Amino acid sequence: MALPLSLRLLLAFAAIEVVGIAVGSAGLAVEFIYGADVGFVLLTAGGLVFGVGSLLWAKVYKAR
């Protein structure tokens, strides 16, 4: 049974946000453990991915 479009969009945007949280958390862990600058890059990338997921949620899903 196929899911309705609104539920598929909701799950897709939530998945994007979860990926952003995971990447940001990995960056935080790398920074704490190794003190490497790549941790800052991962933390920033995670924040950007999370922001994209939130923007899609606000612009696409809430506009329906």
C-alpha positions in Angstrom: 0.0 0.0 0.0 1.5 3.3 -1.1 1.8 6.1 1.4 0.1 9.5 0.7 2.3 12.2 -0.8 2.1 14.3 2.3 3.4 11.5 4.5 6.2 10.7 2.1 7.2 14.4 2.1 7.1 14.4 5.9 9.3 11.3 6.1 11.8 12.6 3.5 12.2 16.0 5.3 12.6 14.3 8.7 15.2 11.9 7.2 17.2 14.9 5.9 17.1 16.5 9.3 18.2 13.3 11.0 21.1 13.0 8.6 22.1 16.6 9.5 21.9 15.7 13.2 24.1 12.7 12.6 26.7 14.5 10.7 26.8 17.4 13.2 27.1 14.9 16.0 30.0 13.1 14.3 31.7 16.5 13.8 31.3 17.2 17.5 32.7 13.9 18.4 35.7 14.2 16.1 36.5 17.7 17.5 36.3 16.5 21.1 38.3 13.3 20.6 41.0 14.4 18.1 40.9 18.2 18.2 41.0 18.0 14.4 39.7 20.9 12.3 37.7 18.5 10.2 35.3 18.3 13.2 34.4 21.9 12.6 33.7 21.2 8.9 31.5 18.2 9.8 29.7 20.3 12.4 29.0 23.1 10.0 27.9 20.6 7.2 25.5 19.0 9.7 24.0 22.3 10.6 23.6 23.2 6.9 21.9 19.9 6.1 19.6 20.2 9.1 18.8 23.8 7.9 18.0 22.6 4.4 15.6 19.9 5.9 13.9 22.6 8.0 13.6 25.0 5.1 12.1 22.3 2.9 9.6 21.5 5.7 8.6 25.2 6.1 8.4 26.0 2.4 7.0 22.9 0.9 5.2 20.9 3.5 3.6 23.7 5.5 2.6 25.5 2.3 0.3 22.6 1.3 
